[in-house]
Amino acid sequence: MLKLYHSPLACSLAARIALAESGLPHEIKLVRVSAGENRTDEYLAVNPSGKVPALVAPEGFLTELVAILIYIADRVPDKRLLPDAGTFDRATAQSRLSYFSTALHDAYRPLVRPKVGCDTEVARQGAFAHLNKILSDVNRMMTGRTFVLNDFSLCDVFLLVLLTWRRSPVLAGQLAEFPELDRFQAGLLQRDRYAEIFAEEMAMLFGNGQQ
């Protein structure tokens, strides 16, 4: 049994969806980051950095989302959640996952969780410009494509989660229109159980007033 430590609508949602796609037996352990649950002694014993996700596997603890996605995919090779290891297609998939994890994920951070001293209006406008630039690059990448790779993969899951962050209230009215990303997002949300999972995430985040 795998155990995923996950915060609602955080990047760890990609790992939650990956587990659903895999069919592997698993449980979800909520760690509400905005409530400080990632800084408890219990969670720091799992992941000393205090970040999510973290995965408890038979072999031990695993952290960092990209590593967790690859581990899940490799546990169920018949599901084709990523291309076969050792192929150029796998290297391409890892390249996309790394890009989403660094360039796109990091572009949100100074706006959603600004550091003290980096929350001035000048800094915010610079951060908005940078995020729009990265989203524009990804929009071009996805032009005319149904999936990030030739077929569905966990690259699509990670990108979907990051694109949903565009709805964050702190970003309202500050992002450009990205029709290719909208089309991709709408299409992927048609996959089985995705709408249900996102509804559950919203309920966990807002339904009980604990976030």
N, C-alpha and C positions, 0 to 999 in steps of 0.2 A: 504493500500500500504506500503510495506517495502522499506526502503532505506538503501543500503549497501555502506559504505565508503570503497573504495578499491584502492590499489596501484598495478599497473600492475606487474604480475608474483610474487608478494609477497605471503605470506601464505594466505592472504585474498582471493586469487583466489579460494581456497577450498570453501569458503563461496559463492562466485559467482557461482561456479558449483553446489553447493548444492541448491541454489535458482533455477537454471535452471532445476535441477532434480525434485524439488518440484512442479513446476508449479504455485507457488504462485505469485501474482502480485507484481512486485518490480521494482525498478530503481537502477542504479549504479551511484554513485557519485565518480569520480576519485579524488584521493589524492596522488599525485606523491611524494613519500617519498624522493627520491634522489634530488628533486627540492625544498625540504623544506616545501612543502605544508601541511605537518602534524604538523608543528610548528606555523601555522597561528592562530590568535585569533579565527577565525571561527571554525577551526577544534578542537582546544583545548577546546572549549565550549562543543563539543560533547564528546571528550575523552581527559581528562586532561593529560594522559600519553603520548599523541602524537603517539600512536601506531595504526596500522591497523590490523584487521578490526574493524569497529564499525557498529552497526545495529540500525536503528531507527525503532522501532516497535510500534504498537498502545499503548502498555503499557509504553513505554519510551525507553531510550537508553540502548543498551546491548553491552558490550565489551568482549574481549577474544574469540579467534576463537573456542575453544572447546565448550564453552557455546553457541555460536551462532549456531554451527552445530547441537547441541542437540535441541535447540529451534526450528530451521527450521524443523528438523525431526519430532518433536512432534506436529508441526502444521498440518502435513499431515500423520497421522499414517497409512492410507491406502497405502501410497507409500512404506512403509517398508524401509525407508532410514536408520533406526537403529532398532535393536530388541526392543521389547516391554519393557517399563519401569517396573522396579520391578523384572525382570528376571535375571538369571545368565548370559544369553547371552548379556543383556544390560550392566551388570557390566564388562563383557569381552570387549565389544566395548569401554566403557569408559576407561578401562585400556589401550587398544591399542591407543586410541586418546591421552591419557595423555603421554604415552611413546613417541609417535611421536612428541608431542608438546614440550617435555622437552629434552629427550635424542637426538633425531635426529635433530630437528629444532635447538636446542642450539649448536649442534656440528658444524653447518655451520657458526654460528655467528662470531667467532674469525677470520675466514678466509675471509668472505664476508664483514664484517663491524668490523675490528679490533679496539680495543680501543687504545688510545695513550699510548705508553709504552709496548703494547702487540703485536707490529707488527715487532718484530725482527725476524731474520731467525730461531733462535732456537725456538722461540714461534710458528712460522708458521709450522715448521716441527713437533712439538708436536701436533699442532692442526690437521694437515693432518693425523697423525697416529691415533688420537682419532676418527676423522670422518670415516676413513677407518674401524676402529674397530666396530663402531656403524652400518655402512652400512653392514659389514660382518654379524653382529648379525641379522639384518633385512633380509638379503639374506637367512640365514638359516631358519628364521621364515617363509619365503614365499616359501621354497622349495616344489615343487609339488602342490602348491596352486594356484587357480585362483583368489581367493579373500582373504582378511585378515581374514574375518569370513567365515562362511559356504556359505553365499550368498553375493551379492553386498551390500555395505553399504557406508556411508560417511567416514568410516575408509579408504576405498580404495581411495576415492577422496583426502583426506588429504595426504596419502602416495604418490599418484601420483604427487601432486604438489611439495612435498619435493624432490622427485626423479628427477624431471626436473631441479632442481638447480644444479645437477651434471654437466650440460653443461655450467655453469658459466665460463667465461674466466680465472678467478683467480684460478680455480681448474684444469685447463688444464694440463694433463700429470701427475697429482698427485694422482689420484684415481685408485684403483685396478679394475679388471673386476668383475662384479656381474651379472652373466647370469640369475639368477632367478629374479632379480629386473628388468633387461632388458625385460625379457619375460612378467612379470606382467605389466610393463609400456606400452609396445607395445599393449598388449591385451586390456587394459583399454582405450587406446586412440581410439579404434575402436567403442566405445560407441557413440551414436547419438549426434552430435554437438560438441564433445570434440575437434576434430581437428580444427573446425571452431573457437571455443572459444580461443584456444591457438594461432591461427593465429591472431585473434583480439588483444590478449594480446601483441604479438610481435609488431604489428603495433602501438599500443598505446605506447609501450616502446621505440621503435626505429624509427618508421615511420615518426614522425614529429620533431625529434631532440630535444625533450623536456625531456629527462631523463638522 
